[in-house]
Amino acid sequence: MSKGRTERGRIRITGFDTEPVTDRENSNDPAELTDRGKKTRTESPRRWQRGVWQFSRNRSALIGLCIVVSMSIVAILARPIEIWGVTVQPVSLAPYPPSDILWLTHDVSPYDPPSVTHPMGIDGEGRDIFSRVLAGGRYSISIGLIVVLITSTVGVVYGSISGYYGGWIDEFLMRLVDMILAFPGLVLALAIVAMFGSGYWQLVIAFSLFGWASYARLIRGEVLNVKESEYVVAAKALGAGDLSIIFRHIVPNAIPPVIVLATLNIGTVVIGVAALGFLGLGLSPATAEWGTMLEGARDSIIHGPGGDVRWWVTVFPGGAIFLFVLSINLIGDAINDTLDTRESDTAARNELW
Amino acid sequence: MSLRRFIVRRLLLIVPILFGVSVITFSLVHLTPGDPISRMVAQNPNVAPADEAQLRAQYGLDGPVWEQYLTWIGNVVTGDLGDVYGTNRTVSEVLFLRLPETVALGVFGWLFALGIAIPTGVYAAVRKGTVGDTVSRVVALSGASVPNFWLGLLLILAFVLWAGWWNVQPPREPLYHPSMLWHLILPGITVGTAACASIMRVLRSSMAEELNKEYTTAARAKGLPERQVVYKHVLRNSLSSVVTLVATLTAGIVAGAIVVEVVFAWPGLGQELVEAIHGHEINLVVAITLFTGLFVVLCNLLADIIYAVLDPRIRYE
């Protein structure tokens, strides 16, 4: 990183001139003064603010964020959305309905290469790949978000209970996590799909049922770190209940690494959903989902006649997954750098990845 | 703690985990609606209800759950993983037939990952901030983000269809046959890429950290050649951070192999698993899932032991 930045960081950490001002501002609030958990409350907003500021200075992270946001928006706007017959989203960016077989109605044939009217070509069923790629994010991205929401919530509750109470509860709960983490996530997801069948909510279950375990282990470690800190002891001494200590004092301070994991996890789940789709175990074969589109692509490669290689059937849907996951990883890395719990280390951490 | 006591303790610790792994696998099957028999009956209208009960008894599916678990785990321990429904093949037969192919793929993936990641990781750490470093970071980030099945398809497009260096289908030869090994290259690269990217990243950052430590300065000050400082002292200390990743990466390679085998029509366990899921071969799915779990647990154990050998402090924690 640039020299100026490192030095600014050093001033911020060792200097005392900015801190009293913030403290004075906060201490104007009488409610804050009586609360011994004050340190948490006054520290956190500044840490978050600084995080946002640093994040916004990281160019690759901003590019990643732009790509993720625009891909999500495009997925939402690709086709009109109707809920119980009421159109809630009338815009239609995709030039053709993603599952329409165009050679019946238009002047195209299966496996037409990319052209002006069909920028990504036509697939083996005669559908417009461009429209399908635009709409394809709907399934992958939304499943990714739902799964991460469920698993991070469950994992945080589970892990903080385990870490806070310790003793045999911790021992038991963490052995369970060890057992789950013995399996690669994709293998468990495959087994679950084998048992429950495939479909949208089955995929959500497949990735949620055991996906919380890594969050649990992570937050447990964090909780063990902050459990003995002064403000927690103080809160205990003042007679705060267990639940309030865990969720008002400990969890907020242990959360940054969870945010990093959750961000990166969206990418993992999106790849996982696509992998199941590719294996023909995800959504139904006609669905315009990125991975499912590649299932057909493989067949077209293997069975296609020699001579012309239909690269467009493979390159575009997979490229969409790659672009999305790459952007997610850029964001995750940047958050990791900026929300780092060891604040004084931030500059050093920026140097390494 | 001596190394031997450490190993014995670790061995004892994995017993409950192995038990849990078997319970998880077992419950996956038995907590789901409809057992294999009702599925078989649904597919075959000629089975009468009386036959159904008889079939259930034949496959040991008529007792309480814990009894079924005990029977099952007893069978598993003695190596009897059941039959593939509707054929006379046993599951263990299938497993042992396909296992070598998957192991070969995994080993090749690992070799590729280490062979690429260690030199590039060292290079990036030593030449931090140069163009080469930046390029290697971009490559590592892409490698960590690319879905392996898509990478496989791209490799097929480029090297099989355009360049024509390989055939689409691997030949039906025994594994040690040269043409089989030749066909292992593309799937091996595909399976190893994710691990390679992780190792590159971890190695670069931990080496960068070690290079700034005092012992490095001391080694340089006493006049050791830079090459020796980097490879003998710094790399050795940084590798322990890679060892902690071994289990995770192996789990990733195992999971990756399932998909990659399908991409390259490689006749291993992963392809068998996917076919089994499509054909509702529950016994086979259970066996392969269990097998994966056991394998990863053993890898974890191995990584812990290697770590304890490399870094004796671990034993005293």
Chai-1 contact restraints between the chains, C-beta under 6 A:
chainA,res_idxA,chainB,res_idxB,connection_type,confidence,min_distance_angstrom,max_distance_angstrom,comment,restraint_id
A,R175,B,P16,contact,1.0,0.0,6.0,A-B,restraint_1
A,D178,B,I17,contact,1.0,0.0,6.0,A-B,restraint_2
A,M179,B,I17,contact,1.0,0.0,6.0,A-B,restraint_3
A,M179,B,G20,contact,1.0,0.0,6.0,A-B,restraint_4
A,M179,B,V21,contact,1.0,0.0,6.0,A-B,restraint_5
A,M179,B,I24,contact,1.0,0.0,6.0,A-B,restraint_6
A,A182,B,V21,contact,1.0,0.0,6.0,A-B,restraint_7
A,A182,B,G293,contact,1.0,0.0,6.0,A-B,restraint_8
A,A182,B,V296,contact,1.0,0.0,6.0,A-B,restraint_9
A,A182,B,V297,contact,1.0,0.0,6.0,A-B,restraint_10
A,F183,B,G293,contact,1.0,0.0,6.0,A-B,restraint_11
A,P184,B,A251,contact,1.0,0.0,6.0,A-B,restraint_12
A,P184,B,V254,contact,1.0,0.0,6.0,A-B,restraint_13
A,P184,B,A255,contact,1.0,0.0,6.0,A-B,restraint_14
A,L186,B,A255,contact,1.0,0.0,6.0,A-B,restraint_15
A,V187,B,A255,contact,1.0,0.0,6.0,A-B,restraint_16
A,V187,B,T289,contact,1.0,0.0,6.0,A-B,restraint_17
A,V187,B,T292,contact,1.0,0.0,6.0,A-B,restraint_18
A,A191,B,L28,contact,1.0,0.0,6.0,A-B,restraint_19
A,A191,B,T289,contact,1.0,0.0,6.0,A-B,restraint_20
A,A194,B,I277,contact,1.0,0.0,6.0,A-B,restraint_21
A,A194,B,V285,contact,1.0,0.0,6.0,A-B,restraint_22
A,M195,B,L28,contact,1.0,0.0,6.0,A-B,restraint_23
A,M195,B,T32,contact,1.0,0.0,6.0,A-B,restraint_24
A,I271,B,P147,contact,1.0,0.0,6.0,A-B,restraint_25
A,A274,B,P147,contact,1.0,0.0,6.0,A-B,restraint_26
A,A275,B,V259,contact,1.0,0.0,6.0,A-B,restraint_27
A,F278,B,F149,contact,1.0,0.0,6.0,A-B,restraint_28
A,L279,B,V274,contact,1.0,0.0,6.0,A-B,restraint_29
A,I301,B,I156,contact,1.0,0.0,6.0,A-B,restraint_30
A,I302,B,V168,contact,1.0,0.0,6.0,A-B,restraint_31
A,V309,B,L161,contact,1.0,0.0,6.0,A-B,restraint_32
A,W311,B,L157,contact,1.0,0.0,6.0,A-B,restraint_33
A,T314,B,L153,contact,1.0,0.0,6.0,A-B,restraint_34
A,G318,B,W150,contact,1.0,0.0,6.0,A-B,restraint_35
A,I321,B,P147,contact,1.0,0.0,6.0,A-B,restraint_36
A,F322,B,V146,contact,1.0,0.0,6.0,A-B,restraint_37
A,V325,B,S145,contact,1.0,0.0,6.0,A-B,restraint_38
A,L326,B,S145,contact,1.0,0.0,6.0,A-B,restraint_39
A,N329,B,S145,contact,1.0,0.0,6.0,A-B,restraint_40
A,L352,B,S205,contact,1.0,0.0,6.0,A-B,restraint_41
A,L352,B,A208,contact,1.0,0.0,6.0,A-B,restraint_42
A,W353,B,S205,contact,1.0,0.0,6.0,A-B,restraint_43
